[in-house]
Amino acid sequence: MQSFLQRHASEIKGVLSGFDRIRFRGSLRQLSYQNGMMKFLTYVSVLLKDFKDWAQSLTTQVRDSTNQLAESAGRPVRYLYSSQVRKENVALQIAEKDQITEGLIAVLTCVEPCYTWHVRKDPQRKLLVLEPFSGKCLHQYFYFLHPQLGLMHVRLQTWLPFTVHVCLNGREWLAQELLQRKMGFEKRDNCFVDLADIAQTQQVFDQLMQTNWCSLLDGLLQTVHPSAAHMLGKAPPSYYWSADETEWATDVMFHSRESLSQIYQPLVRHAITTHDTGNVLRFFGRRPHVKRLMVASVESYLGTRAEGVRVKHQLDSNSVKMYDKQGTVLRVETTINDPSELTVQRGTEKDPQAVKLRRMRKGVADMSRRGDASQSINNRFLESLSAVTHDEPLKTTIAPLCRPTELEGRRVRALSPFQPEDARLLSAVSHSEFMLHGFRNQDLRTLLFDGDQTLTKKQQAGKVTRLLRLLRAHKLIRKVRKSHRYQVTTNGRLQITAIIAAQHAATTRLVQIAA
């Protein structure tokens, strides 16, 4: 990311990174699988023949509790006939009409799909059987203007196993914090376009990572679902909190609309035409190839939104996207739905001290690690854009490469970037798989001499050694200390990108630019 920021330093006033939208899931784990549910029914002395009546009584308690909460707060309970209605808009309309500035806005209810349980007869065994069931039930949406979290909502399933979802926004939290600290800012929609002190604001935003999520979410649950503490017995199972979906956004704030608009279209073109499967895998910290017997789905999208054009790269169920917001903000945003695709250093739930590289969990215990991983993805994406929108003529950019130079007192020939052999060499070292860990002599031999039987392996290695010396002399690559690996330099990536772009540019387009 730093290369991108340095290249556009005169046009950028600051960067703000942190959580955007977060959707938490609260589940009663014991009631979420068949054996656990059967054991719980035994514990509360409920027979399967009485299951439906018992479950219905619990649902009645939940609904009565909600009605009492809304009545005591003087807020409406409104039923929505379609689940397709945008509930946030309805809640905002109610808040504006009733001039609600804090507290419960309304409770919106709607019938939606759910995961639950039902009892059926097994004619062969002549028994009643408890089975998981995908059906529909009433869900309750509690919309709040929270003094700490801003606009947020809690979604409560009113039928077993009473799953809860809490949706909040990191930008809303930050706005409330800045108001309390009396720090100036300008916020439009869900985006900060100006901040009085960007560095201090980032420090405040970083404090969200230190939140005790279990305590916060348990408090919200107690507010909307007080019956949870007693309706399942004297020692009810506790809710387990996980993050179903998180969005981590890096907002690059530009001084003016003109500054962003001049470079945005080239950024979009580069992101959609240059970022291949290897690039997308690299963004997510994975090697740019899929292991044997494994499958990965990589897709790229280019779409038009109300605010502008958006580029999105999706790896399985996770994604990174780029779009412009409010005319002056370039946002790169990582969405994680399945954290198990990422790895982190951590212990286990039973032994936190047994730290090693493991799959990231959905549980809120890994929220801080998820934020760090998301920021790394954003950084790699922005770093890949650092060579775009270079205003210097191509002739000036590559002129040094076309002249002989010296390395350690010995003359080195000039490069011929548009000749087949040198063009193939430049294309090989710029492969996305080498951006993270660099490349070795053997890696280049595989790319340059694949299937070529005219040279022995020793001769191939010798020739690649001379080519590496050529690239080092022209400062296109540098040697990684204490290793046999090389990496492309920042200026080298700019020059190579310019050459490759010119090779693939349409002639008519080049003529238009020249005119």
C-alpha positions in Angstrom: 0.0 0.0 0.0 2.8 2.4 0.8 4.0 2.5 -2.8 0.5 3.5 -3.9 0.3 6.2 -1.3 3.8 7.6 -2.1 3.0 7.7 -5.8 -0.1 9.8 -5.2 1.0 11.6 -2.0 0.3 15.1 -3.4 -3.3 14.1 -4.1 -4.1 12.2 -0.9 -4.9 13.8 2.4 -5.1 10.6 4.5 -6.1 7.0 4.9 -8.6 5.4 7.3 -8.9 1.7 7.9 -11.2 -0.4 10.0 -14.3 -2.5 10.2 -17.3 -1.5 8.2 -20.3 -3.8 8.4 -20.2 -6.8 10.8 -22.9 -9.5 11.2 -22.6 -11.5 14.3 -24.4 -14.8 15.0 -25.4 -16.0 18.4 -26.3 -19.7 18.6 -27.1 -22.1 21.4 -24.6 -24.7 20.3 -26.1 -27.5 22.4 -29.5 -27.0 20.6 -27.9 -26.8 17.1 -27.2 -30.5 16.6 -29.4 -33.5 17.0 -27.6 -35.3 19.9 -27.3 -32.1 21.9 -31.0 -31.3 21.4 -32.0 -34.7 22.5 -29.8 -34.5 25.6 -31.3 -31.1 26.5 -34.9 -32.4 26.1 -34.0 -35.2 28.5 -32.5 -32.6 30.9 -35.7 -30.5 30.9 -37.9 -33.7 31.0 -39.7 -33.1 27.7 -41.0 -36.1 25.7 -40.9 -36.0 21.9 -44.7 -36.3 21.8 -44.9 -33.0 23.8 -42.1 -31.3 21.8 -44.4 -29.1 19.6 -46.5 -27.8 22.5 -43.3 -27.1 24.6 -41.6 -25.3 21.7 -44.8 -23.3 21.0 -44.9 -22.2 24.7 -41.3 -20.9 24.4 -42.2 -19.0 21.3 -45.1 -17.4 23.1 -42.8 -16.3 25.9 -40.5 -14.7 23.4 -43.3 -12.8 21.6 -44.8 -11.6 24.9 -41.5 -10.4 26.1 -41.0 -8.4 22.9 -44.4 -6.8 23.2 -43.7 -5.8 26.8 -40.4 -4.3 25.8 -41.9 -2.3 22.9 -44.8 -1.2 25.1 -42.6 0.0 27.9 -40.4 2.0 25.5 -43.5 3.4 23.7 -42.3 2.1 20.4 -44.3 0.3 17.6 -44.2 -3.4 16.6 -44.8 -3.4 12.9 -45.4 -6.6 10.8 -43.9 -6.6 7.2 -45.7 -8.7 4.7 -42.6 -9.2 2.5 -39.1 -10.2 3.5 -37.8 -8.2 0.5 -38.6 -4.9 2.1 -35.5 -3.0 3.1 -36.0 -2.9 6.8 -33.3 -0.3 7.5 -35.2 2.3 5.4 -38.4 1.5 7.2 -36.7 2.0 10.6 -35.1 5.3 9.5 -38.5 6.6 8.3 -40.0 5.8 11.7 -37.1 7.5 13.5 -37.4 10.6 11.4 -41.2 10.7 11.8 -41.1 10.2 15.6 -37.9 12.2 16.0 -36.1 9.4 17.7 -32.5 10.3 18.5 -31.5 7.5 20.9 -32.8 4.1 22.0 -35.3 1.7 20.4 -36.7 2.9 17.1 -39.1 0.0 16.4 -39.6 -3.7 16.3 -40.1 -5.0 12.7 -41.4 -8.5 12.3 -41.4 -10.7 9.2 -41.7 -14.4 8.3 -38.4 -15.7 6.9 -36.6 -19.0 6.3 -35.0 -20.6 9.4 -33.2 -23.7 10.6 -35.2 -25.5 13.3 -36.4 -28.9 14.5 -39.5 -30.9 14.1 -40.8 -34.4 15.2 -42.0 -37.0 12.7 -43.2 -40.6 13.0 -40.8 -43.3 11.8 -43.2 -46.1 10.6 -40.5 -48.7 10.3 -39.2 -48.4 13.8 -42.6 -47.2 15.2 -40.9 -44.3 17.0 -41.0 -40.5 17.0 -37.8 -39.0 15.6 -36.4 -35.5 16.1 -35.0 -34.1 12.8 -33.5 -30.8 11.6 -35.9 -28.9 9.4 -35.6 -26.0 7.0 -38.8 -24.1 7.4 -40.1 -20.6 8.0 -40.9 -18.7 11.2 -41.4 -15.2 12.5 -38.3 -13.1 13.0 -38.1 -9.9 15.0 -35.8 -7.0 14.1 -35.0 -4.6 16.9 -33.6 -1.4 15.4 -31.7 1.0 17.8 -30.0 4.3 17.7 -27.4 3.0 20.2 -25.4 5.6 22.2 -22.2 3.7 21.5 -22.9 1.8 18.3 -25.1 4.2 16.4 -27.7 2.7 14.0 -27.8 -1.1 14.4 -30.2 -3.9 14.8 -30.7 -7.3 16.4 -32.6 -10.1 14.6 -34.2 -12.8 16.8 -35.6 -16.0 15.6 -38.8 -16.8 17.6 -38.6 -20.6 17.2 -36.1 -23.1 18.4 -33.1 -22.9 18.5 -33.7 -19.1 18.8 -30.7 -18.0 16.7 -29.7 -14.3 17.0 -28.0 -12.0 14.6 -26.5 -8.7 15.5 -25.6 -6.3 12.7 -23.6 -3.2 13.4 -21.2 -0.9 11.6 -17.7 0.1 12.6 -18.1 3.6 10.9 -21.2 4.2 13.0 -19.3 3.3 16.1 -16.4 5.6 15.1 -18.9 8.5 14.5 -20.3 8.2 18.0 -16.8 8.1 19.5 -15.7 11.2 17.6 -18.8 13.0 18.8 -18.1 12.2 22.4 -14.5 13.3 22.0 -15.5 16.4 20.2 -13.3 15.7 17.2 -14.3 17.2 14.0 -15.4 15.1 11.0 -17.6 15.1 7.9 -19.5 11.9 7.2 -21.7 11.2 4.2 -23.8 8.1 4.2 -21.3 5.4 5.5 -18.1 7.2 4.6 -15.9 9.8 6.2 -14.8 12.4 3.6 -13.0 14.7 5.9 -11.4 14.4 9.4 -9.9 17.1 11.6 -7.1 14.8 12.7 -6.7 11.7 10.6 -3.9 10.1 12.6 -5.7 10.5 15.9 -9.0 9.2 14.4 -7.2 6.1 13.2 -5.9 5.5 16.8 -9.5 5.9 18.0 -10.7 3.5 15.3 -8.1 0.9 16.3 -9.7 0.7 19.8 -12.6 -1.1 18.3 -10.3 -4.1 17.9 -10.0 -4.2 21.7 -13.7 -4.6 22.3 -14.9 -7.4 24.6 -17.3 -8.7 22.0 -18.9 -11.4 24.2 -19.8 -8.8 26.9 -21.1 -6.3 24.4 -23.2 -8.9 22.5 -24.5 -10.5 25.7 -25.7 -7.1 26.8 -27.6 -6.5 23.6 -29.1 -9.9 23.8 -30.3 -9.3 27.4 -32.0 -6.1 26.2 -34.0 -7.7 23.4 -34.4 -11.2 24.7 -34.6 -11.1 28.5 -36.6 -14.4 28.6 -33.5 -16.3 27.5 -32.2 -16.3 31.1 -35.1 -18.4 32.4 -37.3 -20.0 29.8 -34.9 -22.9 29.1 -34.5 -23.9 32.8 -32.5 -23.0 35.8 -29.1 -23.4 34.0 -29.8 -22.5 30.4 -27.1 -22.9 27.7 -25.2 -19.8 26.9 -25.0 -18.2 23.5 -21.9 -18.7 21.5 -20.9 -15.7 19.4 -19.3 -15.8 15.9 -18.9 -13.4 13.1 -20.9 -14.6 10.1 -19.6 -11.8 7.9 -17.2 -8.9 8.3 -16.2 -6.1 6.0 -12.9 -4.3 6.5 -12.5 -1.1 4.5 -9.5 1.0 3.7 -10.6 4.5 2.6 -8.0 6.6 0.7 -9.3 10.2 1.0 -8.4 12.5 -1.9 -8.2 16.3 -1.8 -10.7 16.7 -4.6 -13.1 14.9 -7.0 -10.8 15.7 -9.9 -7.8 14.1 -8.3 -9.6 10.8 -7.9 -11.6 10.8 -11.2 -8.3 11.3 -13.2 -6.8 8.0 -11.9 -9.9 5.9 -11.1 -10.7 4.6 -14.6 -7.1 3.5 -15.2 -7.2 1.8 -11.8 -10.4 0.0 -12.8 -9.0 -1.0 -16.2 -5.8 -2.3 -14.5 -7.7 -4.2 -11.8 -10.0 -6.0 -14.2 -7.6 -6.7 -17.1 -4.3 -7.4 -15.2 -5.5 -9.2 -12.0 -5.6 -12.8 -12.9 -6.3 -15.9 -10.8 -2.7 -15.8 -9.4 -3.1 -12.2 -8.3 -6.4 -12.9 -6.5 -4.9 -15.9 -4.7 -1.9 -13.8 -3.7 -4.2 -11.0 -2.3 -5.6 -13.6 0.1 -2.1 -14.8 1.2 -2.3 -18.0 -0.8 0.2 -19.5 -3.2 -0.9 -18.7 -6.8 -1.8 -22.2 -7.6 -4.4 -24.7 -6.2 -3.1 -27.9 -4.5 -3.8 -31.2 -6.0 -7.3 -32.6 -5.3 -8.4 -29.2 -4.1 -10.8 -26.7 -5.8 -10.8 -23.0 -5.6 -13.4 -20.7 -7.3 -12.0 -17.3 -8.5 -14.3 -14.8 -10.2 -13.9 -11.2 -11.1 -16.8 -8.7 -11.6 -17.0 -5.3 -13.1 -20.3 -3.5 -12.3 -21.9 -0.1 -12.1 -23.4 1.1 -8.9 -25.3 4.2 -8.0 -22.1 5.9 -7.0 -19.8 4.6 -9.8 -18.0 1.6 -11.1 -16.9 -1.3 -8.9 -14.3 -4.0 -9.4 -14.7 -7.2 -7.3 -12.5 -10.2 -7.0 -14.0 -13.2 -5.3 -12.2 -16.3 -4.0 -14.7 -18.9 -3.0 -17.0 -17.0 -0.5 -14.5 -14.2 0.4 -13.9 -11.2 -1.7 -12.0 -7.9 -2.1 -13.5 -5.0 -4.0 -12.6 -1.5 -5.0 -15.0 1.4 -5.7 -15.2 5.2 -5.4 -17.4 6.7 -2.7 -18.8 10.3 -2.4 -16.5 11.4 -5.3 -13.3 11.8 -3.1 -12.8 8.5 -1.4 -11.2 5.4 -3.0 -12.4 2.4 -0.9 -10.8 -1.1 -1.0 -12.9 -3.5 1.1 -12.3 -7.1 2.1 -15.4 -9.2 2.9 -14.8 -12.4 4.9 -17.6 -15.0 5.0 -15.4 -18.0 5.5 -12.4 -17.3 7.7 -11.3 -20.9 7.5 -9.7 -20.1 4.1 -7.2 -18.0 6.0 -4.5 -19.1 8.5 -3.3 -17.4 11.6 -1.0 -18.1 14.6 -3.2 -19.1 17.5 -3.9 -21.6 20.2 -7.0 -23.8 20.6 -10.1 -23.2 22.7 -9.0 -25.8 25.2 -5.3 -24.9 25.2 -4.7 -21.2 24.2 -0.9 -21.7 24.8 -0.5 -24.3 22.0 0.2 -21.6 19.4 0.9 -22.7 15.8 -0.4 -22.0 12.3 -4.1 -22.9 12.3 -7.2 -22.1 10.3 -8.9 -18.9 11.4 -12.2 -19.4 13.4 -15.5 -17.7 13.0 -15.7 -17.2 16.8 -15.3 -13.6 18.1 -12.0 -14.7 19.7 -10.4 -14.3 16.3 -11.9 -10.9 15.5 -8.6 -9.1 16.0 -6.8 -11.6 13.8 -9.5 -11.2 11.2 -9.0 -7.5 11.1 -5.2 -7.9 10.6 -5.7 -10.4 7.8 -8.2 -8.2 6.1 -5.9 -5.2 6.3 -3.1 -7.3 4.7 -5.4 -8.2 1.8 -6.3 -4.5 1.3 -2.6 -3.6 1.4 -1.7 -6.2 -1.3 -4.5 -5.0 -3.5 -3.4 -1.3 -3.3 0.2 -2.2 -3.7 -0.7 -3.9 -7.0 -2.1 -0.6 -8.2 1.0 1.4 -7.4 2.4 1.2 -11.0 -0.9 2.5 -12.6 -1.5 6.1 -13.8 2.1 6.9 -14.5 2.1 10.1 -16.5 5.7 9.9 -17.8 6.0 9.0 -21.5 6.9 5.3 -22.1 10.0 6.4 -24.0 11.3 8.2 -20.9 10.3 5.4 -18.5 12.2 2.6 -20.3 15.0 4.6 -21.8 17.5 3.6 -19.1 16.8 -0.1 -19.9 17.8 0.4 -23.5 21.3 1.7 -22.7 24.3 -0.4 -21.6 25.2 -0.2 -17.9 27.6 -1.6 -15.4 27.5 -4.0 -12.5 30.5 -4.4 -10.2 32.7 -2.7 -12.7 31.8 -4.9 -15.6 29.8 -3.8 -18.7 26.3 -5.2 -19.1 24.3 -5.0 -22.4 21.2 -3.0 -23.0 17.8 -4.7 -22.8 15.5 -5.0 -25.8 12.1 -5.0 -24.1 10.1 -5.6 -27.3 12.3 -8.4 -28.6 10.9 -11.9 -28.0 13.6 -13.2 -25.7 13.8 -10.1 -23.4 10.1 -9.7 -23.4 9.6 -13.3 -22.3 12.2 -12.7 -19.5 10.4 -9.6 -18.2 7.0 -11.4 -18.3 8.5 -14.3 -16.4 9.9 -12.2 -13.5 6.6 -10.3 -13.2 4.5 -13.4 -12.5 2.1 -12.8 -9.6 3.3 -15.9 -7.8 6.7 -14.3 -7.2 5.3 -11.1 -5.6 5.1 -12.5 -2.1 8.2 -14.8 -1.8 10.3 -13.8 -4.8 11.8 -16.3 -7.3 14.9 -18.5 -7.7 17.0 -19.5 -10.6 15.1 -22.8 -10.8 11.7 -20.9 -11.0 12.9 -18.9 -14.0 14.3 -22.1 -15.7 10.9 -23.7 -15.5 9.2 -20.7 -17.2 11.9 -20.0 -19.8 12.9 -23.5 -20.8 9.8 -25.5 -20.3 10.0 -28.4 -22.8 13.2 -27.1 -24.3 15.7 -30.0 -24.8 18.4 -28.1 -26.6 20.2 -27.1 -23.4 21.2 -29.3 -20.4 20.0 -28.3 -17.0 23.4 -27.0 -16.2 23.5 -24.9 -19.3 20.0 -23.6 -18.5 21.1 -22.6 -15.0 24.1 -20.8 -16.3 22.1 -18.8 -18.8 19.5 -17.8 -16.2 22.4 -16.7 -13.9 23.5 -14.3 -16.7 20.0 -13.1 -17.2 19.6 -12.4 -13.5 22.8 -10.4 -13.6 21.4 -8.4 -16.5 18.2 -7.6 -14.6 20.2 -6.7 -11.4 22.4 -4.3 -13.4 19.4 -2.5 -14.7 17.9 -2.4 -11.2 14.8 -4.3 -12.2 15.3 -6.9 -9.4 17.2 -7.1 -6.1 18.6 -10.1 -4.2 16.8 -11.0 -1.0 19.4 -11.1 1.8 20.6 -14.4 3.1 18.7 -16.3 0.4 18.9 -17.4 -3.2 15.7 -15.5 -4.1 15.2 -12.3 -6.0 12.3 -9.8 -6.0 11.3 -7.1 -8.5 12.0 -3.6 -7.3 9.3 -0.9 -7.0 10.7 1.0 -10.0 11.2 -2.2 -11.9 7.6 -3.2 -11.4 6.6 0.2 -12.9 8.8 -0.2 -15.9 7.8 -3.9 -16.5 4.1 -3.1 -16.1 4.5 -0.2 -18.6 6.2 -2.5 -21.2 3.7 -5.3 -20.8 0.7 -2.8 -21.1 2.2 -1.4 -24.2 2.6 -4.9 -25.7 -1.1 -5.7 -25.2 -2.5 -2.2 -26.0 -4.6 -2.0 -29.2 -3.0 0.0 -32.0 -6.0 2.2 -32.5 -5.9 3.1 -28.8 -2.2 4.1 -29.0 -2.9 6.2 -32.1 -5.7 8.0 -30.2 -3.4 8.7 -27.3 -0.6 10.0 -29.5 -3.0 12.3 -31.3 
